[in-house]
Amino acid sequence: MKYSNTIAFPGRVSAKQRLDSFNPSEYKRTRNFIKGNVSKLSPYITHGILSLEEVYDTLTKKYNLRPDHKFINELMWRQFFHHVWTKKGENIFSSLAEELVPKSFYRSELPGDITRAKTGLAVIDKTIKGLYESGYIHNHARMWLAAYIVHFRKVYWKVGADWMYSLLVDGDLASNHLSWQWVAGTSRSSIYIFNAENVKKYGPEEFCVKGTSLDRSYSELSDLAFSRKTIGNELITEDELIPFKAPLIKSYPPIDLPDIRNANLDDFFLIHPWNIGFSDETSSKMRKVGIIFEEFHKKWPWSTVKWNFVLKSMEETCDDIFICRDASQIGKCLTTYNQHLEEIPRFPFDRVNTIFDKKIGVEPQQYCHSFSKYWRKIEKTIT
């Protein structure tokens, strides 16, 4: 099988190399810059190749980080998003708060110039092309892209969130969809917008959008965001009109996998796409079986880049990999719990014993609707 180039090389070995080489000393100062010192560990954390606890323990011991270090704070955003998902369940895929802009203002599909990366705005088009090619974009660029789609092109936030999730190698349902809600203002009392000056400050020169429809004050762009008005296409050159093909999004893996119905499996360790690392020593002697759940991907399809990253990482860990068309057919086994398993119809939690990853700090029992509230409760418990 041929695997696409990506910002993250698949597997546990690559994950450990990335973790061991990351120095967070410049993270706080440079993290908002597109070429800043960010870890790029997110694909490995999303797919359970590295746990949050392992990342936290490794970096705090190596660099003597305090719990209030900015990188630790950012790790906690992921844990917070899963806290919200655990408490709210399927409601995270709907607006969590009263929408600041009427839903009737928004369209329910992405315009073709966005999916083809032909908006004429360098920051948007280059960000989308980078996403298509590598399956990764810097977090600040994600915010710019989401704000452009929601506020300036008036596309409903979940449409954009579903699209981006399918393409991101580090696409995590909670982190992705709740980040889009944060930008859209459907989980808080304000929205996120940006302008050309912000792009100039934090983006590379090739992202420049001076002299375009984004070259306005925040006040003007805020008024636009709360109105029915949209930003149209910019004038683009003949070279930029050359067709750019969006990647295929597939609800099935790009290779043929044997059907688990024919495997007669029992008493094994189940490796799923969100716990590929398999670091649990108590189960090290069990047969490690990777399973792709077809029903999950009918609802949440992936790009080939994402499929390749996951499958290659699973090949490194698993004794065998199977496709499963009906999760109720899974026999007795052990696995690591992840909230994504709740998205799999008929998943037999009564027959599957689950190991729960350790949290950073002590998880609040009460629902925290904001990160600041969550952080206040958990910071004092982090050792």
C-alpha positions in Angstrom: 0.0 0.0 0.0 1.3 3.5 -0.9 0.9 6.1 1.9 0.6 9.8 1.3 3.1 12.3 2.7 1.7 14.0 5.7 2.9 16.4 8.4 2.9 13.5 10.8 4.6 10.2 10.0 2.5 7.2 11.1 3.2 5.1 14.1 4.5 5.0 17.7 8.2 5.3 16.7 7.5 8.6 14.9 5.3 9.8 17.7 8.0 9.2 20.3 10.6 11.0 18.1 8.3 14.0 17.7 7.6 14.1 21.5 11.3 13.7 22.4 12.4 16.5 20.0 9.8 19.1 21.1 11.0 21.8 23.4 8.1 23.9 24.7 10.3 26.8 25.9 9.3 29.1 22.9 5.7 27.8 22.7 4.0 30.6 24.5 5.8 33.4 22.6 5.5 31.9 19.1 2.5 29.5 19.1 0.2 31.9 17.3 2.6 32.3 14.4 2.0 29.9 11.5 5.7 29.1 11.5 5.9 29.2 15.3 7.2 26.5 17.7 4.2 24.2 18.0 4.4 20.5 18.9 2.4 18.9 16.0 1.7 16.0 18.4 -2.1 16.3 17.9 -2.4 13.4 15.3 -0.8 11.1 17.7 -2.9 12.2 20.6 -6.1 12.0 18.6 -5.5 8.4 17.6 -4.2 7.2 21.0 -0.7 6.7 19.8 0.3 9.0 22.6 -1.9 9.7 25.6 -2.3 13.1 27.1 -0.8 11.8 30.3 2.3 10.5 28.5 2.8 13.9 26.8 2.3 15.7 30.1 4.6 13.5 32.1 7.3 13.5 29.5 7.5 17.3 29.1 6.9 18.3 32.7 9.7 16.0 33.9 12.1 16.9 31.1 11.6 20.7 31.2 10.3 21.1 34.8 7.0 22.7 33.6 4.5 24.1 36.0 0.8 23.3 35.6 0.2 26.9 34.4 2.7 26.6 31.5 0.9 27.7 28.3 1.6 24.3 26.6 0.0 22.4 29.5 -2.9 24.9 29.3 -3.4 24.0 25.7 -3.3 20.3 26.4 -6.1 20.9 28.8 -8.3 22.3 26.1 -8.5 18.9 24.5 -9.4 17.3 27.8 -12.0 20.1 28.4 -13.6 19.4 25.0 -13.9 15.7 25.9 -15.4 16.8 29.2 -18.1 18.7 27.3 -18.7 15.7 25.0 -19.0 13.3 27.9 -21.6 15.6 29.6 -23.5 16.7 26.5 -23.2 13.7 24.2 -24.7 14.2 20.8 -25.6 17.7 21.7 -22.1 18.9 20.8 -23.1 18.5 17.1 -25.8 21.1 17.7 -25.4 24.7 18.9 -24.8 24.6 22.6 -26.0 28.1 23.3 -28.5 30.5 21.7 -27.1 31.5 18.3 -25.9 35.1 18.1 -26.8 35.2 14.4 -30.1 33.7 13.1 -29.6 30.2 11.6 -31.7 31.4 8.6 -28.8 33.7 7.6 -26.6 30.7 6.8 -26.4 28.3 3.8 -26.2 24.5 4.3 -23.4 23.7 1.9 -19.9 24.8 1.1 -19.5 27.0 -2.0 -17.5 25.4 -4.7 -14.8 28.1 -4.7 -14.0 27.1 -1.1 -13.8 23.4 -1.7 -11.7 24.1 -4.8 -9.4 26.5 -3.0 -10.3 29.3 -5.5 -11.6 32.1 -3.3 -8.9 34.4 -4.5 -7.8 35.1 -0.8 -4.3 33.7 -0.4 -4.7 32.9 3.3 -7.8 30.8 2.6 -6.7 29.1 -0.6 -3.2 28.2 0.7 -4.6 27.0 4.0 -7.1 24.7 2.2 -4.5 23.4 -0.2 -2.2 22.6 2.8 -5.1 20.8 4.5 -5.8 18.7 1.4 -2.1 17.8 0.8 -1.0 17.1 4.4 -4.1 16.6 6.5 -2.9 19.3 8.9 -3.1 23.0 9.3 -1.9 25.2 12.1 -4.5 26.0 14.8 -4.5 29.8 14.0 -5.1 29.0 10.3 -8.0 26.8 11.4 -9.6 29.7 13.2 -9.1 32.0 10.2 -10.6 29.4 7.8 -13.6 28.7 10.2 -14.2 32.4 10.7 -14.1 33.1 7.0 -16.5 30.2 6.2 -19.0 31.0 9.0 -18.9 34.8 9.3 -17.9 36.0 5.9 -19.4 33.4 3.6 -22.4 32.6 5.9 -22.1 28.8 5.9 -23.5 27.1 9.0 -20.8 26.1 11.4 -21.6 22.4 11.5 -21.3 22.2 7.7 -17.7 23.5 7.9 -16.9 21.4 11.0 -18.0 18.1 9.3 -16.0 19.0 6.2 -12.8 19.8 8.1 -13.1 16.8 10.4 -13.1 14.5 7.4 -9.8 15.9 6.2 -7.8 16.5 9.4 -5.3 13.7 10.3 -5.8 14.9 13.9 -9.5 15.3 13.5 -11.1 14.7 16.8 -14.9 15.0 16.9 -15.0 16.9 20.2 -12.0 19.2 19.6 -13.0 20.0 16.0 -16.7 20.6 16.4 -16.5 22.5 19.7 -13.7 24.7 18.3 -16.0 25.6 15.4 -18.7 26.4 17.9 -16.2 28.7 19.7 -15.5 30.5 16.5 -19.2 30.7 15.6 -20.2 31.9 19.0 -22.7 29.0 19.6 -21.0 27.9 22.8 -20.2 31.3 24.3 -21.4 34.9 24.2 -19.0 36.3 21.4 -17.6 35.3 18.0 -14.1 35.1 16.6 -13.2 37.1 13.6 -9.9 38.2 11.9 -8.7 40.7 9.3 -5.8 41.3 7.0 -3.7 42.9 9.7 -4.0 39.8 11.9 -2.9 37.6 9.0 0.0 39.9 8.2 1.2 39.7 11.9 1.0 36.0 12.3 1.1 34.5 8.8 3.9 34.0 6.3 4.2 36.6 3.5 2.5 34.3 1.0 -0.7 34.5 3.1 -1.0 38.3 2.6 -4.5 39.6 1.9 -3.8 43.4 2.0 -6.1 45.2 -0.4 -8.7 42.5 -0.4 -12.2 42.3 1.2 -10.5 41.2 4.5 -8.5 44.4 4.6 -11.0 46.2 6.9 -11.3 47.1 10.5 -12.6 44.7 13.1 -15.7 46.9 13.6 -16.6 46.7 9.9 -16.0 42.9 9.7 -18.0 42.4 12.9 -20.9 44.3 11.4 -20.6 42.0 8.3 -20.6 38.9 10.5 -23.9 39.8 12.2 -25.6 40.7 8.9 -26.9 38.7 6.0 -24.1 40.1 3.8 -21.2 37.9 2.5 -17.8 38.4 1.0 -17.6 37.5 -2.7 -14.8 36.1 -4.7 -11.7 38.2 -5.2 -10.3 38.7 -8.7 -7.9 35.9 -9.5 -5.3 35.4 -12.2 -5.6 32.9 -15.1 -2.9 30.7 -13.4 -5.1 30.6 -10.3 -8.1 29.4 -12.4 -6.4 26.1 -13.1 -8.6 23.4 -11.6 -7.6 22.2 -8.2 -9.1 18.8 -7.3 -10.4 18.3 -3.8 -9.4 14.9 -2.2 -11.9 12.1 -2.1 -13.7 11.5 1.1 -14.5 7.9 1.7 -16.7 6.0 4.1 -14.5 2.9 3.7 -10.8 2.2 3.9 -8.7 2.5 0.7 -7.6 -1.2 1.0 -9.5 -4.4 1.2 -9.7 -5.8 4.8 -11.0 -9.2 5.8 -14.4 -9.3 7.5 -14.3 -9.9 11.2 -17.3 -12.2 10.9 -15.0 -14.9 9.4 -12.3 -14.6 12.1 -14.0 -16.3 15.0 -12.3 -14.1 17.5 -12.6 -14.2 21.2 -10.6 -12.9 24.2 -8.4 -10.4 22.4 -7.3 -6.8 22.8 -9.3 -4.5 20.4 -7.2 -1.8 18.8 -9.5 0.9 17.3 -8.5 4.1 15.5 -8.5 6.1 18.8 -6.2 3.8 20.8 -3.5 2.7 18.4 -0.6 3.1 20.8 -1.4 0.1 22.9 0.8 0.8 25.9 -1.1 -1.1 28.5 1.3 -3.7 30.0 -1.4 -5.8 31.6 -2.6 -6.8 28.1 0.7 -7.1 26.3 0.4 -10.9 25.8 -3.1 -10.7 24.3 -3.7 -10.9 20.5 -3.9 -7.3 19.3 -6.7 -7.0 16.7 -7.3 -3.8 14.8 -10.9 -3.1 13.8 -12.4 -0.5 11.5 -16.1 0.1 12.1 -17.9 0.6 8.9 -21.0 2.1 10.5 -18.9 4.9 12.1 -17.5 5.9 8.7 -20.9 5.9 7.0 -21.6 8.9 9.2 -18.0 10.2 9.5 -16.0 9.6 6.3 -12.3 10.3 6.0 -9.9 11.5 3.4 -7.3 9.1 2.0 -4.5 11.0 3.8 -6.3 10.4 7.1 -7.1 6.8 6.3 -3.5 6.1 5.4 -2.1 7.6 8.6 -4.5 5.5 10.7 -4.0 2.2 8.8 -0.2 2.5 8.7 -0.1 3.2 12.4 -2.4 0.2 13.1 -0.2 -2.0 11.0 2.7 -1.2 13.3 0.7 -2.3 16.4 -1.8 -4.9 15.3 -1.4 -8.7 14.7 -4.4 -8.4 12.3 -6.7 -5.7 11.0 -10.4 -6.4 10.1 -13.4 -4.5 8.8 -16.5 -4.8 11.0 -19.9 -4.1 9.4 -22.0 -4.8 12.6 -20.4 -4.1 15.9 -22.8 -6.4 17.8 -20.8 -9.3 16.3 -17.7 -8.4 18.4 -16.9 -11.2 20.9 -15.4 -10.9 24.4 -12.4 -8.6 24.4 -10.6 -5.8 26.1 -10.0 -2.3 24.8 -9.2 1.3 25.9 -12.3 3.5 26.2 -12.7 6.5 24.0 -15.8 8.6 23.5 -15.7 7.9 19.8 -16.8 4.4 20.5 -20.2 5.9 21.5 -20.6 6.9 17.9 -20.5 3.2 16.7 -24.0 1.8 16.4 -24.6 -1.4 18.5 -21.1 -1.3 20.1 -21.3 -4.2 22.7 -20.1 -2.4 25.8 -21.6 -5.2 27.8 -19.1 -7.7 26.3 -16.1 -5.4 25.9 -14.2 -4.6 29.0 -12.7 -1.1 28.9 -9.6 0.5 30.3 -9.9 4.2 31.0 -7.0 6.4 30.3 -5.8 8.6 33.2 -6.8 12.3 33.1 -4.5 15.2 33.9 -5.6 16.2 37.3 -9.0 15.2 38.8 -11.9 15.5 36.4 -14.7 17.7 37.8 -18.0 15.8 38.3 -20.1 18.9 37.6 -20.4 20.1 34.0 -18.2 23.1 33.2 -19.7 25.1 30.3 -16.5 27.1 29.8 -12.8 26.4 29.7 -12.1 29.0 32.3 -14.5 27.3 34.8 -13.0 23.9 34.0 -9.5 25.1 34.4 -10.2 26.8 37.7 -11.5 23.5 39.1 -8.8 21.2 37.7 -5.6 23.3 38.0 -5.4 22.9 41.7 -5.5 19.1 41.3 -2.6 18.8 38.8 0.6 17.5 40.4 
